[in-house]
Amino acid sequence: MLEVLNKLRLNNGFYKASTGSEYHYTWLRDNFYCSIPELWNNPKKYIQTYRTWIDYYKVVERKYNKFSALIAKGKIDHAYEFPNVRINLDLTETIAGWNHVQIDTIGYFLFGIGTGEDANLEVIRDEVDLDIVNKAIQMLDAIQYYKVSECGAWEENNENPRASSIGSIVAGLKLLKKVEDRLHIGLEIPEHLITKGEEVLNNILPKETPTRDYDLTQLFLIYPFNIVTKEMEDIIINNINTYLLKENGVIRYLSDEYYNINGEAEWVMGLAYLGIIYYKRGEKLKAKHMYNKIMKTSIDYNIPELYYSGTSKKNENSPLGWSLGLTIELARLLCK
């Protein structure tokens, strides 16, 4: 599977989302998941991915003042004001309109850097790198991220607030605070950013949004972010299994229209999330069951984005790096 994933990797350390005909871009969030296997397989590649991410943010700050402008303004009025989350393979920003206000992307950025630094990988090279990380945090503070109406991981119309987005940022901030307390490298993490985020998150849970009770993204709060209590884990897992789990994947949410033909599409990554979560909870037989469900329909490790409802027919986004990264991590855990 690593060979398949590496075919998506670009020379700059980012990953093309898929070799399918639809996705000709790299998504920042996807890079987080694609790089997970490199933590143990090739840490130098992990470092490159996050240094490239840092460099991309430095470019958009230098060219467009993306962070400084929002720090000064204190709010987001237009999607183009937020750093693009879907970018061209040469790291230039896409021109076409997109639902770019996805604050969880900053959470992934912080959490990924924190994971590297916590593993003593020295992702942050110098004061310039440190400055852009701190600017990202200052921007979250200025816009009051826990109140922002945004598009979330599914890049949909703005809804305020989303538990998965807030949770990603809280997790990233907490991990960086742990790193700073140990290494004293100059990260600036105001305590109120964590406490306010936790307060809003706990008020939303166990829902994803005030109007959506069940969503695949709620699994992100358990893995990779580990940001909810054991009791809340149980509730989320039970809801996913009861309402969203299907034979070949997990639907994103009820009445999802994306690739909906006679029913909601079944996302393979949902099985990988569940498998990793079960493994970390000590439920290894359930974890293995999820892995087997993934592999029974996958040919040559080309793990797809999704299958059409009730079928083994995949869409054209295959292999999908996001799905691959998670499945590889699940396979690694099961081989322990």
N, C-alpha and C positions, 0 to 999 in steps of 0.2 A: 504493500500500500504506500510506503514511503516513496517508492519509485514513481508511482502515479502522481502523488502530491508534488514531488519535485519537478514534474513536467509543467506544473503551474507556476513554479517559482521564477521570478524575474531576476535579472542580474543585480538589480538594486535592492533585493531582499524582500520586496513585496510579492504578492501572489495574484495572478489573474484569477478571477472568481471561478471560472469554468472554461473548459475548452469547447463548450457548446456554442452554438451560433448566436445566442442571445446576449451573453454577458461578455462584453469586450472591455471591461473596466476592472479596476481593483477597488474593493470596498475596504475602508479602514478596519471596520469590525471583523471582516473575514480574515484579515491579516493576523488578528489576535488568535483566532482559532487555528489557522494554518500553521502558525509558529509554535504552538504548544508542543508538538513532538520534538522540536529542535532543542528544547530545554534539556532533554536527556540524550538526544541523538547527536547533535552538533551545536553546542552552545554559542559558537561563533556566528552561526547563522541566525540564532535568536537575537543576539546583540545587533546584528546588521539590520534586521527587520525594524527594531525599535529606534535605532539611530536614523534610519531612513524616515521613519514616522516623525521623529523630532525634527529632522531636516526639512520635511515637507511643511510642518507647522512654522518653522523659522521663515521659509520662503513666503508663505501667505501672510505672515505678520509683516515682513519687510515690504512686500509689494502692495498689500491691501490694508494693512493695520487691522486684520481680522480680530485679533484679541484686544488690542489697545482700544479700538473703536467701541467695542462692546463694554469694556471696562469703564470707559468714559461715559457711555450712553446709559448703561444700566438696564437695557432691555433689547429684545430682538423684535424688530418690526417686519423684516423681510427675510426670506430664506437665504438669500445671497449674502446676508451679513454674517452668517455662521460659517465656519470653515467647512468646505465641501467634504462629504463623507464618501462619495463615489467619485473617483478621479481617473484620469487617463493613465495608461500604462507607463507613460513617460513622466508621470507625477505632475502633469499640468492639470488645472482645474477644468472640469467639464463645463461647457458653455450652456448646454441645454438645461432648461428648468428642471428642478428636482426637489423633492421634499428633504432638504439638507438639514433641517433643524432636528437633529437626532442627538440629544445630549448624552445618551448612553455611550456614544463613541468616545467622548472625553473620559468616561469612566473606564472603558477598556484601555485607553491610552495610559492612564494613571496606574491601573491595576497591572498591566503588562510590564511597565517600567518597574513598578514595585516588586513584581515577581522576580525580575532579573536582578535587581539590586539586592533583594533578600537572599538570592542565591550567590551573591558576591560576584556577579558578572560585570559590574561596572559599566552599565549601559550609558549612564550620563558621563560624557567625556570631559566637560569643562563648564565654565561659568555661563557661556552662551547657551549651552544645552539646558543648564539649570534654570536660566532666565525664562526660557520658553515654557518649561514645565510649570514654573511658578506663575507665569502669565495665564496659563490655562486654568489654574486654580483660582487666580484672582478674577478671571472672567466668570467662573461659576458663582463666585461670591457676588459679583456685581449684578448679574442677571437673576440672582436668587433661584438657582437651578431647580429647587424643589417646588417652585411655583410655575415653571415655564410650560407653556402649551407647546407640545412638540410631537414629532412623528414617530418616534420609537423605532425599534429594530425592524418592524415590518414596513417602515417608510410610508405610513398612511397619513391621512389627514390629521391635523393637529388635534390632540386631546390632552387634557390637563387634569391630573398628573398621571404618570405611568409608573407603577411600582418597579418594573424591571429596569427602567432608566434611572430612577432615583437610587435603587439598590446598587447598580453598577458604580455610581459615583461615590456613594458611601463606602463601598468596599475598597475602591481605589484610594480614597482619602485615608481610610484607616490603615491600609497596608503601607502607604507612603509615610504615614506618621510613625508606624513601627520602624520603618527603615531609618527615618530621621532620628528617632530616639536612640537608635543603635549606632549609626554611622556619622551623624552630625555633618551632613554634606550641604546643608543650606536650603533644604526644602521648607516652604512656608505653608503650613496647614492650619488654618484657624479652627479651633475646636468647635465653634458654633456651626461651621459648615457640616460637620459630622452629626451633631446633635439635632439640628433642624431637619436634616435629611432623614435621620432615623425616626424622628417624630412624625413626619409626613408619611413615610413608608409604613409605619405601624398603623396609621390611621386608614390607609388604603387596604392593606392586607385583610383577608386573604384574596381580595380581588386584584386584578391587574390595573383596572381603571374604575372610576365610580360607575361606569356603565358596562363593564365587561367582567364577568365573574371568573371566567376560565381562559387561560391563554398559555400556549407553549412557553412563552418567554418567562413565565413564573418559575420554570425550572432553572433559569439562569441564576436566580437568587440562591439556589442550593449549590449548583455547580455552574460556573467556576467560583462564584462570589462568596458562598458560605456566609450569608448575611442574615439568615433567619433562624429562629429557634427550632429545636427538634419538634416541638408541637406543631409549629407552622409548616415545617417540612412535611409532616404526616398529612396535614390538611391539603397542601398543594399536590402531593403525589397522589393522594386519593382522588382529588378532583380531576387530575389529568387522566388517571386510569379509568375513571367513571365516565367522563364526558368527551375526552379527546383521543384516547389511544385506539388505534385501529390495527388491522393485520400487518400492514406494511409501513406504518409510520404513525406519527402523531399529527392530527390536524392542528393548525395554528390556533383556531378558535371557531366557535359555532358560527355557521353561515359565512365562512370565509369564501370570497368570490374568486380568489387567485387560482387559476387553473381548475376551476370548479366545473366538472362535467359529471352530472348526476350525483353530485356530492362534493364535500370538501376534499381537497388534495391531502395526501398523507405524506408528511415530511419525515424523511429518513433520519435526519439529525435528532429528532425527538427520541428515537429509540436509543441513540448513542448517549444522549443526556441521561435518560433513565438508567441505562446500563452503568454508566460511571457513578451515578448517585447511589444505585443499589450496591455497587462494589464498596464504596466508601462507607456505606451503612452496615457493611458486613454481610449483605445478602448476596453472596456470590453466585448462587444458582440462578437467581433472578437476573443478575448482571449477564451471565452466560446466555440466558434465554434471549435477552435483548440483542446480544451480539449475533446469535444464530439467526434471529429474525432479519437482521440487516444482511447477513451474508447469503441467505438462501435465494435472494433475488438479484444479487450483485454479480456481474460478470467481470472477471479479471480485475477485481477491486475497484471498478469504476462506480463508486458510491454516488448516487444521483442526489439532486435536490429533493425530488418528490415523486410519488406515484399517483396516477389518477385514481380517484375514489373507487375502492373495491376491486382494483385491478393490479397487475404487476407491470403495467405499462408506465414507464418513466417519462418525464418531460425531457426537453433537449438540454437542460442544464446539468450535464453529466460528463465527467465527474464534477462534483461541486467541492471546492476546497474546504469550505466550512464543514460539510458532512465528513470529508476524509479526515481532517484534523481530529475531530472528535472520535471517529471510529478507531483511528490509530491509537489514540490515548486509551480507549476502552480495551483494545487488544493488548496493549502493554500491561495494563493492570491485571488482566486475566492471565497473563503469562508469568506473573510473579510466583 
